C-alpha cells in the first residue's frame, strides 16, 4: 500500500460524510414536498378537459384509454385527436364513446403538438386541461390527484413521470428504459429540477394564452414548451406522485437508444447550458467511479467508501422495484455511461424522427 498523508485521509472521510448528509437531506426534502402535494382539497372540483393525442396502436391502447375514462372524478370530458379517420386508433376511440377531433393542419408544430393544439383551440380559457398519452395507463384516482395542486394559483402545471414496465420479463433493454426513467422521477421529486412530462400533465388553459399558444402550436415538444412557459411566467411546476402512471414498453438496444437520444436532443434544444452541465456532471461521475478502483486497491482501502453514495443511488432504485435486484444493480452501474452517450449524440442532432416524421430542432 502507498503511504498517504493523514490530512488527506481526514479530508476524504469528511467528504464522504458531507455527501451522505446531502443524500439524506434530499430524501427528507423529497418526502416533505410529497406530503404537501398529496393534500387533497375536495372542494376543488373544476371542469376538466382531458386530451388524448393518438397515432397508431400503442401497446395496450384500448385498456389505456379505458383507464382514463374510468376515473372517480366526475366533472371531466375526454377528447381524442387523430390525424385522420383511417388511423386505427380512431375506431378504438369511437367504440369507447370518446369525443373525436381530426387534427387541424394549419398548426405547424410536431404531429402531437398539432393534435393537442387542435383540441386547445376549442377549449375555454377557464377550463383545466389535462394531456395524457395513448400508451399511458392510469389509476382510478389519477385525475383527482393530478389536478389538485392547481388550487394554488402560483402553480402553472402539475406533472408526473411514469414507471416504464417491460412487457416481457426477459426484455433487458426494457429494464434499461425503466431505470433510465428513474432519473425523471428523481428530478420530479426534487423541486428545483422539476419539468413537465407531456404524457400526464395538468394546467389551466389560460397558461397557453395569446402568443404562448402560437409558440406552443409551432413547437416540436409539448412538454418542453409548457415547462418554458411556466418558467417565463414565474409559475412553479408541481409533482403528483400519487398520480404516477404506467407505460408498458418493449425495447431493443436500437429502439431504446433512438428514444433516449431523441429525448435528450429535445431537452438540450430548450436548455442553453444543459449540455455543458450534463457532460461535466457525468464526466466527473464516470472518472470518480473509475479512479476509485486503483485508489482503493493500491493506496488505501477506505477509498472504497467513495462508492457509498453510488450504493445509495442503487438503494433508491431498488426501493422502487424489489423484484429484479441484480438487473437494477447492473443497470445502475452502467447508467452514467448511457447518459453520457445520450448527451454526446443528442448534442449533434439537428433533427429528430418520431413515428415516421422528421422534425427540425429550431433552437439548435
C-alpha positions in Angstrom: 0.0 0.0 0.0 1.2 3.6 -0.8 1.6 5.8 2.2 -0.7 8.9 2.2 -0.9 11.9 4.5 -3.2 11.7 7.5 -4.8 15.0 6.4 -5.8 13.5 3.1 -7.4 10.6 4.9 -9.3 13.0 7.2 -10.5 15.2 4.3 -11.6 12.1 2.4 -13.8 10.9 5.3 -15.2 14.4 5.7 -16.0 14.5 2.0 -17.9 11.2 2.2 -19.8 12.3 5.3 -20.9 15.5 3.5 -22.1 13.5 0.5 -24.2 11.3 2.8 -25.6 14.3 4.7 -26.7 15.8 1.4 -28.2 12.5 0.3 -30.3 12.1 3.4 -31.3 15.8 3.2 -32.5 15.3 -0.3 -34.6 12.3 0.8 -36.1 14.4 3.6 -37.0 17.3 1.3 -38.4 14.9 -1.3 -40.8 13.5 1.3 -41.7 16.9 2.6 -42.6 18.2 -0.9 -44.6 15.0 -1.5 -46.7 15.4 1.7 -47.6 19.0 0.5 -48.6 17.9 -3.0 -50.7 14.9 -1.7 -53.1 17.0 0.4 -56.4 16.8 -1.4 -58.9 19.6 -1.3 -62.3 18.0 -2.1 -63.8 21.4 -2.7 -61.6 21.9 -5.7 -63.5 20.2 -8.5 -63.4 22.3 -11.7 -64.4 21.2 -15.1 -61.6 19.3 -16.8 -60.9 18.6 -20.4 -58.6 15.5 -21.0 -56.9 15.4 -24.3 -55.5 12.1 -25.7 -53.5 12.6 -28.9 -53.4 9.3 -30.8 -51.4 8.0 -33.7 -51.4 4.3 -34.5 -51.7 1.5 -32.0 -49.6 1.8 -28.8 -49.1 -1.2 -26.6 -52.5 -2.0 -24.8 -54.0 1.2 -26.2 -57.6 0.2 -25.6 -57.1 -0.6 -21.9 -55.0 2.6 -21.5 -57.9 4.7 -22.8 -60.4 2.8 -20.6 -58.3 3.6 -17.6 -58.6 7.3 -18.4 -62.4 7.0 -18.9 -62.8 5.1 -15.6 -62.0 8.0 -13.2 -63.7 8.5 -9.9 -63.6 12.2 -10.6 -66.9 13.2 -12.2 -66.5 16.6 -13.9 -64.3 15.7 -16.9 -64.7 15.2 -20.6 -62.2 13.2 -22.8 -61.2 14.4 -26.2 -59.3 12.1 -28.6 -57.4 13.6 -31.5 -56.2 11.7 -34.6 -54.8 12.8 -37.9 -57.4 11.1 -40.0 -60.3 8.6 -39.7 -58.2 5.9 -41.2 -55.9 5.8 -38.2 -56.5 2.5 -36.4 -56.8 4.4 -33.1 -59.9 6.2 -34.5 -62.0 3.0 -34.3 -61.0 2.3 -30.7 -61.8 5.8 -29.6 -65.2 5.6 -31.4 -66.1 2.2 -29.9 -65.3 3.6 -26.4 -67.6 6.6 -26.9 -64.8 9.2 -26.8 -65.3 12.6 -28.5 -63.0 12.7 -31.5 -61.4 15.6 -33.3 -59.4 15.4 -36.6 -56.0 17.3 -36.4 -56.1 20.8 -37.9 -53.0 21.0 -40.1 -52.9 24.8 -40.0 -50.9 24.3 -36.8 -47.2 23.9 -37.7 -45.7 22.0 -34.8 -44.9 18.3 -34.4 -47.7 15.8 -35.0 -48.5 15.5 -31.3 -48.4 19.3 -30.8 -50.8 19.8 -33.8 -53.2 17.3 -32.3 -53.1 19.0 -28.9 -53.4 22.5 -30.4 -56.5 21.4 -32.3 -58.2 20.5 -29.1 -56.9 23.5 -27.2 -58.3 25.8 -29.8 -61.8 24.7 -28.9 -61.4 24.8 -25.1 -62.4 27.8 -22.9 -59.7 29.7 -21.1 -61.2 29.0 -17.6 -61.0 25.2 -18.1 -58.4 22.9 -16.6 -56.6 20.9 -19.4 -55.0 17.5 -18.9 -52.8 15.8 -21.5 -52.3 12.1 -21.4 -50.6 9.8 -24.0 -52.3 6.8 -25.5 -49.5 4.5 -24.3 -50.2 5.5 -20.7 -52.2 3.6 -18.1 -53.6 5.4 -15.1 -55.3 4.6 -11.8 -58.9 5.5 -11.0 -57.9 8.4 -8.8 -55.2 9.7 -11.2 -57.2 12.8 -12.3 -58.1 13.8 -8.8 -54.5 13.8 -7.7 -53.2 15.3 -10.8 -55.3 18.4 -10.9 -55.4 19.1 -7.2 -52.2 21.2 -6.8 -53.7 23.7 -9.4 -55.9 25.0 -6.5 -52.8 27.1 -5.8 -52.7 30.0 -8.3 -48.9 30.0 -8.2 -48.7 26.5 -9.7 -48.5 26.7 -13.5 -48.6 22.9 -14.3 -48.8 19.6 -12.4 -46.9 16.7 -13.9 -46.0 13.1 -13.2 -43.3 10.8 -14.6 -44.2 7.2 -15.5 -42.9 3.8 -14.4 -41.8 2.1 -17.6 -42.8 -1.6 -17.3 -41.3 -4.2 -19.7 -44.0 -6.3 -21.3 -41.7 -9.4 -21.2 -39.6 -10.3 -18.2 -36.5 -11.1 -20.3 -36.6 -7.8 -22.2 -33.3 -6.4 -20.9 -33.4 -3.1 -22.7 -37.0 -2.6 -21.4 -35.4 -2.7 -17.9 -32.7 -0.2 -19.0 -35.5 2.1 -20.0 -37.2 1.5 -16.7 -34.0 2.5 -14.7 -33.4 5.4 -17.2 -36.9 6.6 -16.3 -35.9 6.8 -12.6 -33.8 9.8 -13.4 -37.0 11.6 -14.5 -38.7 10.5 -11.3 -35.7 11.7 -9.2 -35.8 15.1 -10.9 -39.6 15.4 -10.3 -39.2 14.6 -6.7 -36.5 17.3 -6.3 -38.4 20.6 -6.6 -35.7 22.8 -8.2 -35.2 20.2 -11.0 -38.8 19.7 -12.0 -40.1 19.8 -15.6 -43.2 18.9 -17.4 -43.7 15.4 -18.9 -46.3 15.7 -21.6 -47.6 12.1 -21.1 -49.5 13.1 -18.0 -49.8 16.8 -17.1 -52.5 19.3 -16.0 -52.6 23.1 -16.4 -55.0 25.9 -16.8 -56.0 26.6 -20.4 -55.0 30.3 -19.8 -51.4 29.2 -19.4 -51.1 29.0 -23.2 -52.7 32.3 -23.9 -52.2 34.5 -27.0 -48.6 34.4 -28.1 -47.8 31.5 -25.9 -50.4 29.4 -27.7 -48.8 30.4 -31.0 -45.3 29.3 -29.7 -46.8 26.1 -28.5 -48.6 25.3 -31.7 -45.4 25.7 -33.7 -43.1 23.7 -31.4 -41.7 20.2 -31.6 -42.1 19.4 -27.9 -45.3 19.9 -25.9 -43.7 19.2 -22.6 -40.6 21.3 -23.1 -42.7 24.3 -24.3 -45.1 24.1 -21.3 -42.0 23.9 -19.0 -40.6 27.0 -20.7 -43.9 29.0 -20.4 -44.2 28.2 -16.7 -40.7 29.4 -16.0 -41.3 32.5 -18.2 -44.4 33.4 -16.2 -42.7 32.7 -12.9 -45.1 29.8 -12.1 -44.0 26.6 -10.3 -44.3 23.1 -11.5 -45.9 20.7 -9.0 -45.3 16.9 -9.0 -48.1 14.5 -8.1 -46.5 11.2 -7.0 -49.9 9.7 -6.3 -50.9 10.2 -10.0 -47.9 8.3 -11.3 -48.9 6.3 -14.4 -47.5 3.2 -16.1 -46.2 2.9 -19.6 -45.7 -0.6 -21.0 -42.5 -1.0 -23.1 -40.8 -3.5 -25.4 -37.3 -2.4 -26.4 -34.2 -3.4 -28.3 -30.9 -1.6 -27.9 -31.6 0.2 -31.1 -35.1 1.4 -30.2 -34.1 2.4 -26.7 -31.0 4.4 -27.8 -33.1 6.1 -30.6 -35.7 7.0 -28.0 -33.3 8.2 -25.3 -31.1 10.2 -27.7 -34.2 11.9 -29.1 -35.4 12.7 -25.5 -32.0 14.2 -24.8 -31.8 16.2 -28.1 -35.2 17.8 -27.4 -34.2 18.7 -23.8 -30.9 20.2 -25.0 -32.6 22.3 -27.7 -34.6 24.1 -24.9 -32.0 24.3 -22.2 -29.0 26.5 -23.1 -26.4 25.2 -20.6 -27.7 21.6 -20.2 -25.1 20.1 -22.4 -22.1 21.6 -20.6 -23.7 20.8 -17.2 -24.5 17.2 -18.2 -21.1 16.4 -19.7 -19.3 17.9 -16.7 -21.6 16.1 -14.2 -21.4 12.6 -15.8 -17.8 13.1 -16.8 -17.0 13.6 -13.1 -19.1 10.7 -12.0 -17.5 8.3 -14.5 -14.0 9.5 -13.7 -14.8 9.3 -10.0 -16.0 5.7 -10.2 -13.1 4.5 -12.3 -10.3 6.3 -10.3 -11.6 4.8 -7.0 -10.8 1.3 -8.2 -6.9 1.6 -8.2 -7.0 4.1 -5.2 -8.9 1.6 -3.0 -6.8 -1.4 -4.1 -3.3 0.2 -4.2 -3.4 3.3 -2.0 -5.9 3.0 0.9 -8.8 0.5 1.3 -11.1 3.1 2.8 -11.1 4.9 -0.6 -13.8 2.3 -1.3 -16.1 4.3 0.9 -16.4 6.6 -2.1 -18.8 4.1 -3.6 -21.3 4.6 -0.7 -23.1 7.4 -2.5 -23.3 5.2 -5.6 -24.8 2.4 -3.4 -27.2 5.0 -2.0 -28.5 5.6 -5.6 -28.8 1.8 -6.1 -30.8 1.6 -2.8 -33.2 4.3 -4.0 -33.7 2.4 -7.3 -34.3 -0.9 -5.6 -36.9 0.7 -3.3 -38.9 1.4 -6.5 -38.7 -2.2 -7.6 -37.5 -5.0 -5.4 -38.3 -7.8 -7.9 -35.2 -7.5 -10.1 -32.3 -6.5 -7.8 -29.5 -7.8 -9.9 -30.7 -6.2 -13.1 -31.2 -3.0 -11.2 -27.6 -3.1 -9.8 -26.0 -3.8 -13.2 -28.1 -1.1 -15.0 -27.5 1.4 -12.2 -23.7 0.9 -12.7 -23.8 1.4 -16.4 -26.4 4.2 -16.5 -23.9 7.1 -16.3 -22.2 5.8 -19.5 -25.6 5.6 -21.2 -26.4 9.2 -20.2 -23.0 10.4 -21.4 -23.8 8.8 -24.8 -27.2 10.4 -24.8 -25.6 13.9 -24.2 -23.0 13.4 -26.9 -25.4 12.1 -29.6 -28.2 14.4 -28.6 -26.0 17.4 -28.9 -25.3 16.7 -32.6 -28.9 16.0 -33.6 -30.3 18.9 -35.6 -33.3 16.8 -36.5 -35.3 14.1 -34.8 -37.6 11.4 -36.3 -40.7 10.4 -34.5 -43.3 8.0 -35.8 -42.0 8.2 -39.3 -41.9 12.0 -39.5 -38.7 14.1 -39.4 -38.6 17.4 -37.4 -36.1 20.2 -37.2 -34.9 21.3 -33.7 -35.1 25.0 -34.4 -33.4 26.0 -31.2 -30.2 24.2 -32.1 
